[in-house]
Amino acid sequence: LNFFIEDIDDTPLRAARQTFVREQGLLQVLISLINQLIPISLRADEIALAKATARGAKRLLIVDPDFVIMGKQVLHQCFVLLYHSIKGHAVNQMYIADFMPVLLAHLGGGGQAFAGKCVNEMLSTNMELQETKIGTREIAIFIEKLRSGRMNPMYLGLLKSCCSCQGKGVDGNQCKVADMLFEDTNDIIINIHADY
């Protein structure tokens, strides 16, 4: 990671290094590894759900197996490298956007918050990506995660990122989000009814 971090103030050098990572095929290897580790995130999500629903002493008995702990550490390092490879680099972001469902598979209760940070970086800084790579499939994944994630604010933030980029609205995505989000709001929106 010092490859990116030590020269953080030298933007042209950092951008050249980010381009080098893509041109040498390292981004392809990285996204392939992240794809192969989807079962780790799914298992971590199952364990997190089991912990959330268990009560008392049963909760203490639920622990992550060693392979999940190690897999989560590898995934974290992969996402840190991916984040530094795409931060402020539109071409790398467009390349990774083709694999958006792979990144979205790691969003959840399993602790891969850096996956959300990578997706948020791409959505909040790249209008072309918003207009060409974010469609109904990706928005449906966000909404499904929001429904199953017990009102996790990260998913609301990602939906918000789909609707605007650098302070400008993305009209097509705003309409898709509104249509898909509000077609069945019983498990997403909290309704308050005044009772006199």
N, C-alpha and C positions, 0 to 999 in steps of 0.2 A: 504493500500500500504506500510505502514511501515513494514509489514510482510516481504517484499523483500528489501526495501530500507535501513533500518537502519543498516543492516549488509552487505552492498554492497561489502566490502572488503573481507568478509569471504565467499569465493566461495563455499566451501563444504556445509556450512550451508544454503546458498541461494539455491543451487541445491537440497538439502534435502527438503526444503520448497516447491520448484517448483514441486518435485515429489509428495509430500504430497497433493498439490492442485489437481493434476491429479488423484491420487489414491482415494481421497475422492469424486470424481465425480464433483468437482467444475468446471473443464474445460468443462465438458459436459453441465452443467447448463449454464455456460457463453456462450458457442457457441449456445445453444438453445435460449437464450435471444437475442443474436445478430441476429439470424435467424428470430425471431419474429419481430424484429425492422427494417427489410428490407423496409417495406412500408414508414417508416420515411425518410430513405435515398432517396428513389425514389421520394417522395414528395419534399424533400429539393432540389433534382436535378432539378425537374420541376420549382421550384421557382427561382433557380439560373439561369436557362435558360431564364425564363421570364424576369428577371432583366437584363440579358445580351442583350436581344433583344429589350427591351423597350427603349423609348427615352424620354428625358426631364422629365416633371412632372409625366408622367405615371410610370417611374421608382421609384419615391418616394412613390407612392401608393402601390407598391408591397412589402408586409411585410410577414415575417414568422408567421404563426398562433402559438398560445401558445403551442399547442400539439407538433408542430415540434421543437420548441425551447427546450422544456423539453425533447423530445425524443433524440435530438442531444446531450444534456448534458449527458443523461443516456448512450448513445452509446459511447461518448467520454470516460467516466469512464470505461465502459466495455473494450474498446480497450486498455486503459492504463493498466488495470489489466491483460489483455491477453498478452500484450507486455512484461510485467515483468515476466509472467509465462513461456514464451517461449524463452526469451533472453538467448542465450548460452546453452539451454537445448534441445539436439537433440531429445530425446524421446517425449517430449511435442510437439516439432515442427512436428514430424511425425504424432502424434495424431491429431493435428489441421489441418495438410495438407489434411486429408480426407474430411475436410469441406471447402476447398479452395474456391469453388463457393460462399459460404456464405460470406466469407470475401471480395471477389471480387465484390459482389453486392453492397457493401458500398463505393466503390471507385467512386468518381465523384465530381461534383461541389457542393455537399451538405455540404462540409466542414469536411469530415471524413478523414483527412490526416493521422491520427493515424492508420487507417486500412491499408494504404499503407506502413506505417512504420513497421507494423507487418508482412506483406507479404514480404517486402524487407529484414527484419531480417531473415526470414526463408530461402529465396532464396539465400542470400549472404553468409550464414554460413553452409549450410547443403547439401553436395554433394549428399548423398543418397536420400534426398528428391527431389532434382533436377532430378535425374535419374529415380526415381520410381513414383513420384506423379505429376510431371508437364508433361502434355501431350498436345495434340492438342486442347482439350477443353479449358484449362486454357490460352494457348497462343492466341486462337481465342477471348477469352474474353478481353485480354489486347489489342489486335488489334482493336476490336470493340470499346472499350472505347477510344482508341487513335483517331480513326476516328471521333467519336462523341464528343470528348473532346476538339476540337479546338486546337490541337497541345499542349496539356497539357504535360509539361516535366516530370511529375510524371509517366505517362504511358511509356514514352521512357525509363525512369530509371528502371521501372519494366521489360520491355522487355530486357533491358541490363542485369538485374539480372538473367533472365532466361538463358542467354547465357554463363555466367561464374559464378564460385563459388570460392571464396578465391583466385582469380587470375588464376584459371585454367578453360579452356574452357569446356563447356558441349556440345559435338559435336552434339548429337541428337537434342537438343533444338535449337542449332544454325541453323541447317538445316531447322527445322520446322519454325522458325521465319523468315528466309530468304524466304522460299517458300511462306508462308502465307502473309508476309508483302509486298513482291514485285510483287505479282500477279496482284494487281490493286493499283497503287501508286498515282493516280490522286488526292485523297483527303488526302494523308499523306505526300508525298514528295513534296517539293517546287522545281519546275523546273525553272532554269534561262536560258533564251535564249538571246544570244548576238544579238543586233539589230544595224547594221551599217547604 
